[in-house]
Structures are given as structure tokens and as C-alpha cells.
């Protein structure tokens, strides 16, 4: 996962956005030498959201099945 200081990210947001969309890899942004945020492209974010929802539905089903 590429990393970049927040100051460089701020000055080149459009460039980083293009890179994120092209590579679909998360970009870790750090501030004061520490990880600050991670940025994802929209498609990757949506896929992860769907995966999380599927996992939650499966967990609920397993709990219901175990209670029967």
C-alpha cells in the first residue's frame, strides 16, 4: 500500500485520485510520522461494503440457526 504525507496529498489530490482509480490499491496518508487515514477508490469501497454486509447477514443466520 503506497503511503504519502498529508501535505503532498493535499497538493496533488487529483493525481492521487487518478492513481487510486487506476490501481484500486488503498493509499495510506500519514501526518506527523503516523498513519492518519486510508483512502480507497469508490469501486473498492463499495465492494468492501457489500462484503461486510454479506458477512453480517451470514453471522445473523448462523446465530439464528444455532438458536433453533
Short mmCIF file of the C-alpha atoms (twelve columns), coordinates in Angstrom:
data_MODEL
# 
_entry.id   MODEL 
# 
loop_
_atom_site.group_PDB 
_atom_site.id 
_atom_site.type_symbol 
_atom_site.label_atom_id 
_atom_site.label_alt_id 
_atom_site.label_comp_id 
_atom_site.label_asym_id 
_atom_site.label_seq_id 
_atom_site.Cartn_x 
_atom_site.Cartn_y 
_atom_site.Cartn_z 
_atom_site.pdbx_PDB_model_num 
ATOM 1  C CA . UNK A 1  0.000   0.000   0.000   1 
ATOM 2  C CA . UNK A 2  1.538   3.321   -1.024  1 
ATOM 3  C CA . UNK A 3  1.969   5.954   1.673   1 
ATOM 4  C CA . UNK A 4  2.142   9.723   1.343   1 
ATOM 5  C CA . UNK A 5  2.374   12.654  3.760   1 
ATOM 6  C CA . UNK A 6  -0.842  14.623  4.068   1 
ATOM 7  C CA . UNK A 7  0.856   17.780  2.734   1 
ATOM 8  C CA . UNK A 8  1.727   16.032  -0.549  1 
ATOM 9  C CA . UNK A 9  -1.754  14.528  -0.761  1 
ATOM 10 C CA . UNK A 10 -3.387  17.944  -0.306  1 
ATOM 11 C CA . UNK A 11 -1.378  19.484  -3.125  1 
ATOM 12 C CA . UNK A 12 -1.977  16.674  -5.606  1 
ATOM 13 C CA . UNK A 13 -5.431  15.300  -4.819  1 
ATOM 14 C CA . UNK A 14 -6.436  14.917  -8.480  1 
ATOM 15 C CA . UNK A 15 -3.251  12.983  -9.245  1 
ATOM 16 C CA . UNK A 16 -3.760  10.657  -6.286  1 
ATOM 17 C CA . UNK A 17 -7.421  10.160  -7.215  1 
ATOM 18 C CA . UNK A 18 -6.422  9.033   -10.710 1 
ATOM 19 C CA . UNK A 19 -3.835  6.660   -9.268  1 
ATOM 20 C CA . UNK A 20 -6.352  5.190   -6.818  1 
ATOM 21 C CA . UNK A 21 -8.893  4.616   -9.564  1 
ATOM 22 C CA . UNK A 22 -6.274  3.036   -11.837 1 
ATOM 23 C CA . UNK A 23 -4.548  0.772   -9.303  1 
ATOM 24 C CA . UNK A 24 -7.512  0.169   -6.951  1 
ATOM 25 C CA . UNK A 25 -4.989  -0.025  -4.113  1 
ATOM 26 C CA . UNK A 26 -5.585  1.854   -0.859  1 
ATOM 27 C CA . UNK A 27 -3.476  4.935   -0.204  1 
ATOM 28 C CA . UNK A 28 -2.267  5.473   3.351   1 
ATOM 29 C CA . UNK A 29 -1.878  9.106   4.332   1 
ATOM 30 C CA . UNK A 30 0.202   10.000  7.308   1 
ATOM 31 C CA . UNK A 31 0.679   13.105  9.422   1 
ATOM 32 C CA . UNK A 32 3.492   13.818  11.866  1 
ATOM 33 C CA . UNK A 33 5.035   10.451  11.018  1 
ATOM 34 C CA . UNK A 34 1.916   8.475   11.963  1 
ATOM 35 C CA . UNK A 35 -0.775  6.812   9.897   1 
ATOM 36 C CA . UNK A 36 -3.699  9.248   9.675   1 
ATOM 37 C CA . UNK A 37 -6.246  7.921   7.141   1 
ATOM 38 C CA . UNK A 38 -6.563  5.380   4.343   1 
ATOM 39 C CA . UNK A 39 -8.243  6.390   1.085   1 
ATOM 40 C CA . UNK A 40 -9.979  3.929   -1.254  1 
ATOM 41 C CA . UNK A 41 -11.412 4.299   -4.726  1 
ATOM 42 C CA . UNK A 42 -15.213 4.151   -4.935  1 
ATOM 43 C CA . UNK A 43 -15.425 0.693   -6.503  1 
ATOM 44 C CA . UNK A 44 -13.180 -0.889  -3.868  1 
ATOM 45 C CA . UNK A 45 -15.102 0.857   -1.093  1 
ATOM 46 C CA . UNK A 46 -18.444 -0.426  -2.427  1 
ATOM 47 C CA . UNK A 47 -17.080 -3.958  -2.771  1 
ATOM 48 C CA . UNK A 48 -15.851 -3.900  0.811   1 
ATOM 49 C CA . UNK A 49 -19.209 -2.564  1.993   1 
ATOM 50 C CA . UNK A 50 -21.028 -5.411  0.196   1 
ATOM 51 C CA . UNK A 51 -18.614 -7.962  1.670   1 
ATOM 52 C CA . UNK A 52 -19.194 -6.543  5.161   1 
ATOM 53 C CA . UNK A 53 -22.988 -6.690  4.692   1 
ATOM 54 C CA . UNK A 54 -22.785 -10.303 3.456   1 
ATOM 55 C CA . UNK A 55 -20.646 -11.262 6.433   1 
ATOM 56 C CA . UNK A 56 -23.107 -9.644  8.856   1 
ATOM 57 C CA . UNK A 57 -26.023 -11.470 7.213   1 
ATOM 58 C CA . UNK A 58 -24.137 -14.763 7.468   1 
ATOM 59 C CA . UNK A 59 -23.336 -14.142 11.141  1 
ATOM 60 C CA . UNK A 60 -27.002 -13.440 11.861  1 
ATOM 61 C CA . UNK A 61 -28.047 -16.601 10.009  1 
ATOM 62 C CA . UNK A 62 -25.538 -18.671 11.978  1 
ATOM 63 C CA . UNK A 63 -26.820 -17.234 15.265  1 
ATOM 64 C CA . UNK A 64 -30.428 -17.926 14.293  1 
ATOM 65 C CA . UNK A 65 -29.583 -21.460 13.160  1 
ATOM 66 C CA . UNK A 66 -27.717 -22.108 16.407  1 
ATOM 67 C CA . UNK A 67 -30.749 -20.946 18.409  1 
ATOM 68 C CA . UNK A 68 -33.113 -23.402 16.711  1 
# 
